[in-house]
């Protein structure tokens, strides 16, 4: 199995990366109670998307074993947030892009992660999702556009509620691009404002990864 890495983020959270090579059938065979995941596999997906979805579930079960041998099955709440049915206090976040799958599991609190292929799409969407300050900071750098997009996705998952306006309610401070670093993000909600540290790294020249933890309850 191409489990790329397991990285402890704290005593209570671990990050996993998976590099895809398997078929859907091979991934299903790695899952507990494959029939459960076959029944909830989103319909109408191309094989590549189904493979990514299944690899995410395999990865999450690998991460869960870092904390407990207790059996648990992954589901999704009405907001699309993944969670363990038998372990509702645990936090889970998943992302996939191309050949990479990323996941974070924590025993409590909130988590978010996102992996992105660096491509022109992020720059084309920028007028809709980035503030003027963020766009000015990104300039013509495709990697920075992808990182801004990825970090906003991570904070959106951390918040785990639908309806946030990326351009106005999820904002990031300008930053200097490195191979790995920390972005300062802000969630501007109707009744509250919060600041978060979003960690990032360039997995390869063509992929970026972001993740964020919060000890706060959901």
Secondary structure, DSSP 8 states (H G I E B T S, - for coil): --EEEEEEEETTEEEEEEE----HHHHHTTSTTHHHHHHHS-TT--HHHHHHHHHHHHHHHHHHTTT------EEE-TTS-EEETTBTTSEEEEEEETTEEEEEEESSSEEEEEEEE--HHHHHHHHHHS-HHHHHHHTT-HHHHHHHHHHHHHHHHHHT-TT--HHHHEEE------SEEEEEEEEE-SS-EEEEEEEEEEEETTEEEEEEEE-S--
